[in-house]
Amino acid sequence: MADTTEPAPHGFTPEQMDWIERRLEAHTNRYRSGSDRGGELSMLKWAIGGLFVLGLATAGYLATQMQSVENELRTEIGSVRDELRGEIAANRGAIAELAEGQARIEAILEERLPRDR
């Protein structure tokens, strides 16, 4: 005759297995009958659903804000780029004038200064 206090190969005594089976059966019957619809499970579903919707709303808001900042940056970069292009063109014109002036000065110095030969 087997000793009932010794654990079976699964590690539970027969008393423990009976208790586990009764608990599982009670829970299974409770969920099958629908007696828990207004209880914990429903509340958990609403909480998870609410968090999901809150997450979606937050993601949408952040995406809108990021897009707005991106558009502002593109506009600002475009205006700075146009402004810099104008300044670069003006600087190129000034450099060309300076080069012409330097060439005139060099030509005048060539005419007036004696050459060492």
C-alpha positions in Angstrom: 0.0 0.0 0.0 1.4 3.4 -1.0 2.0 6.0 1.6 -0.3 9.0 1.0 2.1 11.5 2.5 4.8 10.7 -0.1 4.9 13.0 -3.1 3.9 11.5 -6.5 6.3 11.8 -9.5 4.8 15.2 -10.2 5.7 16.4 -6.7 2.2 16.7 -5.1 0.6 14.5 -2.5 -2.8 13.1 -3.3 -4.4 15.5 -0.9 -2.7 18.4 -2.6 -3.8 17.2 -6.1 -7.4 16.8 -4.8 -7.3 20.4 -3.5 -5.8 21.7 -6.8 -8.4 19.9 -8.9 -11.3 21.2 -6.7 -10.0 24.8 -7.0 -9.6 24.5 -10.8 -13.1 23.0 -11.2 -14.6 25.8 -9.0 -12.9 28.5 -11.2 -13.8 26.8 -14.4 -17.5 26.5 -13.4 -17.5 30.1 -12.2 -16.2 31.4 -15.6 -18.5 29.1 -17.6 -21.6 30.3 -15.7 -20.6 33.9 -16.4 -20.9 34.9 -12.7 -17.7 36.9 -13.0 -18.8 39.2 -15.8 -19.1 42.3 -13.7 -16.1 41.4 -11.6 -12.4 41.4 -11.7 -11.9 40.1 -15.3 -14.2 42.7 -16.8 -12.5 45.4 -14.8 -9.1 44.2 -15.9 -10.3 44.2 -19.6 -11.5 47.8 -19.2 -8.2 48.8 -17.5 -6.1 47.3 -20.3 -8.4 48.7 -23.0 -8.2 52.2 -21.4 -4.4 52.0 -21.2 -4.2 50.9 -24.8 -6.4 53.8 -25.9 -4.4 56.2 -23.8 -1.3 54.9 -25.4 -2.7 55.4 -28.9 -3.8 59.0 -28.1 -0.4 59.8 -26.6 1.3 58.4 -29.7 -0.9 60.4 -32.0 -0.4 63.6 -30.0 3.4 63.1 -30.0 3.4 62.3 -33.8 1.4 65.5 -34.5 3.8 67.6 -32.3 6.9 66.1 -34.0 5.4 66.8 -37.4 4.7 70.4 -36.5 8.3 70.9 -35.2 9.7 69.2 -38.3 7.7 71.6 -40.6 8.8 74.6 -38.6 12.5 73.5 -38.8 12.2 72.9 -42.6 10.7 76.4 -43.0 13.4 77.9 -40.9 16.2 76.0 -42.6 14.8 77.1 -46.0 14.8 80.7 -45.1 18.3 80.6 -43.6 19.5 78.8 -46.7 18.0 81.5 -49.0 19.5 84.2 -46.8 23.0 82.6 -46.9 22.8 82.2 -50.7 22.2 85.9 -51.0 25.1 86.7 -48.6 27.4 84.3 -50.5 26.5 86.0 -53.8 27.2 89.4 -52.3 30.5 88.2 -50.9 31.5 86.8 -54.3 30.8 90.1 -55.9 32.9 91.9 -53.2 35.7 89.4 -53.7 35.6 90.1 -57.5 35.8 93.9 -56.8 38.7 93.4 -54.4 40.5 91.2 -57.0 40.0 93.9 -59.7 41.3 96.6 -57.2 44.3 94.5 -56.3 45.1 94.0 -60.1 44.9 97.8 -60.6 47.2 98.5 -57.7 49.7 95.9 -58.9 49.6 97.4 -62.4 50.2 100.9 -61.0 53.1 99.7 -58.8 54.6 97.9 -61.8 54.6 101.2 -63.8 55.9 103.5 -61.1 58.4 101.4 -59.2 61.8 100.7 -60.8 62.6 97.1 -61.6 65.7 95.5 -60.2 67.5 93.7 -62.9 
